[in-house]
Amino acid sequence: MADDNISVIKIHDVLLVTVPPDPDDGSVNILQYKVLKGMERHRVKGLVLDISACQTVDSFFARVIAETAQMVVLMGGQTVIAGMQPSVAITATQLGLKIGNALTALTVEHALHKIGTTI
């Protein structure tokens, strides 16, 4: 498991997580755990999940991200997925994957704006 590859950074009242380029199942599980602990610890209003480095997505990754977004909502926050590459969007659509109630944005800056935070 690549615990060092997942960083949860607090920016104002939002958590920012940058997903590594090729996350394995262990990394995705660690991401979820760290996000939820960060939500509890910092009491922020949302999560920006930067997936701009990801070139592919599988059903496990998409399911965990959708579940994490739902968990963030249950903890009083909003999730915005930022930086989705065209290849990821195509694959996700072809697989019929859903991202739950998460919003999307082209960039981290746009994602922060959607949550109501600016840098």
C-alpha positions as CSV (number, residue, x, y, z in Angstrom):
1,M,0.0,0.0,0.0
2,A,1.3,3.4,-1.0
3,D,0.4,5.4,2.1
4,D,3.0,8.1,1.3
5,N,1.4,8.8,-2.1
6,I,-1.8,10.1,-0.6
7,S,-1.7,13.5,1.0
8,V,-4.8,15.3,2.5
9,I,-4.1,19.0,2.7
10,K,-6.4,21.6,4.4
11,I,-6.8,24.8,2.4
12,H,-8.9,27.3,4.2
13,D,-12.1,25.2,4.9
14,V,-11.6,22.5,2.3
15,L,-9.6,19.3,2.1
16,L,-7.5,18.9,-1.1
17,V,-6.4,15.4,-2.1
18,T,-4.3,14.7,-5.2
19,V,-4.7,11.1,-6.4
20,P,-1.5,9.5,-7.7
21,P,-1.3,8.6,-11.4
22,D,-2.0,4.9,-11.1
23,P,-3.7,4.2,-7.7
24,D,-4.0,0.6,-6.6
25,D,-6.8,-0.7,-4.5
26,G,-4.8,-0.2,-1.3
27,S,-4.1,3.4,-2.1
28,V,-7.7,4.1,-2.9
29,N,-8.8,2.6,0.5
30,I,-6.1,4.7,2.3
31,L,-7.4,7.8,0.4
32,Q,-10.9,7.1,1.7
33,Y,-9.7,6.6,5.3
34,K,-7.5,9.7,5.3
35,V,-10.4,11.9,3.8
36,L,-12.8,10.8,6.5
37,K,-10.3,11.3,9.3
38,G,-9.5,14.7,7.8
39,M,-13.2,15.7,7.7
40,E,-13.5,14.7,11.3
41,R,-10.4,16.5,12.4
42,H,-10.6,19.7,10.5
43,R,-14.4,20.1,10.3
44,V,-14.2,21.5,6.8
45,K,-17.1,22.1,4.4
46,G,-15.8,20.0,1.5
47,L,-13.4,17.9,-0.4
48,V,-11.6,18.6,-3.7
49,L,-10.4,15.4,-5.2
50,D,-7.8,16.2,-7.9
51,I,-7.6,13.2,-10.3
52,S,-5.8,15.1,-13.1
53,A,-2.8,12.7,-12.9
54,C,-5.0,9.7,-13.5
55,Q,-5.1,8.4,-17.0
56,T,-7.4,5.4,-16.3
57,V,-10.1,4.4,-13.9
58,D,-11.5,1.0,-12.9
59,S,-14.8,0.1,-11.3
60,F,-13.3,-0.3,-7.9
61,F,-11.7,3.2,-7.9
62,A,-14.9,4.8,-9.2
63,R,-17.0,2.9,-6.6
64,V,-14.8,4.0,-3.7
65,I,-14.7,7.6,-4.9
66,A,-18.5,7.6,-5.1
67,E,-18.8,6.1,-1.7
68,T,-16.3,8.6,-0.3
69,A,-18.3,11.5,-1.8
70,Q,-21.5,10.1,-0.1
71,M,-19.6,9.7,3.2
72,V,-18.4,13.3,3.0
73,V,-22.1,14.4,2.5
74,L,-23.1,12.4,5.6
75,M,-20.4,14.3,7.5
76,G,-21.8,17.7,6.3
77,G,-19.5,18.4,3.3
78,Q,-19.5,18.5,-0.5
79,T,-17.1,16.7,-2.9
80,V,-15.9,18.1,-6.1
81,I,-13.8,15.9,-8.4
82,A,-11.4,18.0,-10.4
83,G,-9.2,17.5,-13.5
84,M,-10.8,14.5,-15.1
85,Q,-8.9,13.6,-18.2
86,P,-10.9,12.8,-21.4
87,S,-9.8,9.2,-21.4
88,V,-11.1,8.8,-17.8
89,A,-14.4,10.4,-18.7
90,I,-14.8,8.1,-21.7
91,T,-13.9,5.0,-19.8
92,A,-16.2,5.9,-16.9
93,T,-19.1,6.5,-19.2
94,Q,-18.5,3.3,-21.2
95,L,-18.5,1.3,-18.0
96,G,-21.6,3.1,-16.7
97,L,-19.8,4.3,-13.6
98,K,-21.5,6.8,-11.4
99,I,-19.8,9.3,-9.1
100,G,-22.7,9.7,-6.8
101,N,-23.6,13.2,-5.6
102,A,-20.1,14.6,-6.3
103,L,-19.7,17.6,-8.5
104,T,-17.1,17.9,-11.2
105,A,-14.8,20.7,-12.3
106,L,-12.1,21.1,-14.9
107,T,-9.5,22.4,-12.5
108,V,-8.8,22.6,-8.8
109,E,-9.3,26.3,-8.9
110,H,-12.8,25.8,-10.4
111,A,-13.5,23.1,-7.8
112,L,-12.6,25.4,-4.9
113,H,-14.9,28.0,-6.4
114,K,-17.8,25.5,-6.5
115,I,-17.3,24.8,-2.8
116,G,-17.1,28.5,-2.1
117,T,-13.4,28.8,-1.3
118,T,-10.8,30.7,-3.2
119,I,-7.0,30.6,-2.8
